Amino acid sequence: MYGFILQVVKMLVTVVILFIVCWGPKLTLDLFKRLRMEFVYYTAVFQAQVRSLLKKLKKITIIA
């Protein structure tokens, strides 16, 4: 009897984790939009952050 309940709980936890992994990014961006935090998800800002990170990585790999 307890084995069946344990199996159901494991399945429920798995479904909840998969839901969070799949929908988390979209829900986070929607929250940013509602809070008027547009600077977080603007494409230009994201691209600038990626370029900056790539420049830092190039400096690190050249030295190493």
C-alpha positions as MATLAB code, in Angstrom:
seq = 'MYGFILQVVKMLVTVVILFIVCWGPKLTLDLFKRLRMEFVYYTAVFQAQVRSLLKKLKKITIIA';
ca = [
       0.000    0.000    0.000;
       2.735    2.483    0.960;
       4.744    1.619   -2.155;
       1.881    2.823   -4.336;
       1.617    6.127   -2.451;
       5.382    6.638   -2.720;
       5.221    6.021   -6.463;
       2.410    8.575   -6.852;
       4.346   11.172   -4.842;
       7.468   10.624   -6.985;
       5.419   11.057  -10.153;
       3.830   14.233   -8.812;
       7.222   15.699   -7.907;
       8.539   14.811  -11.381;
       5.601   16.521  -13.087;
       6.001   19.650  -10.954;
       9.745   19.859  -11.688;
       9.161   19.410  -15.424;
       6.498   22.121  -15.346;
       8.879   24.542  -13.647;
      11.710   23.751  -16.074;
       9.506   24.144  -19.146;
       7.398   27.152  -18.156;
       9.748   28.925  -15.748;
      11.546   31.115  -18.298;
       8.305   32.306  -19.905;
       6.650   33.004  -16.579;
       9.742   34.890  -15.408;
       9.734   37.113  -18.496;
       6.010   37.769  -18.101;
       6.656   38.784  -14.502;
       9.409   41.171  -15.627;
       7.016   42.725  -18.140;
       4.321   43.226  -15.520;
       6.811   44.786  -13.121;
       8.020   47.039  -15.959;
      11.542   45.629  -15.840;
      11.964   45.795  -19.617;
      15.713   46.308  -19.375;
      16.097   42.662  -18.355;
      14.677   41.137  -21.519;
      15.406   43.674  -24.285;
      17.222   42.006  -27.163;
      19.787   44.792  -27.481;
      20.680   44.579  -23.800;
      20.969   40.810  -24.011;
      23.215   41.025  -27.077;
      25.438   43.597  -25.368;
      25.770   41.350  -22.328;
      26.698   38.381  -24.530;
      29.286   40.435  -26.434;
      30.813   41.614  -23.168;
      30.971   38.065  -21.859;
      32.579   36.812  -25.074;
      35.227   39.539  -24.894;
      36.035   38.539  -21.323;
      36.268   34.882  -22.323;
      38.618   35.710  -25.221;
      40.926   37.590  -22.842;
      40.969   34.645  -20.459;
      41.674   32.047  -23.163;
      44.472   34.125  -24.740;
      46.282   34.404  -21.410;
      45.832   30.737  -20.542;
];
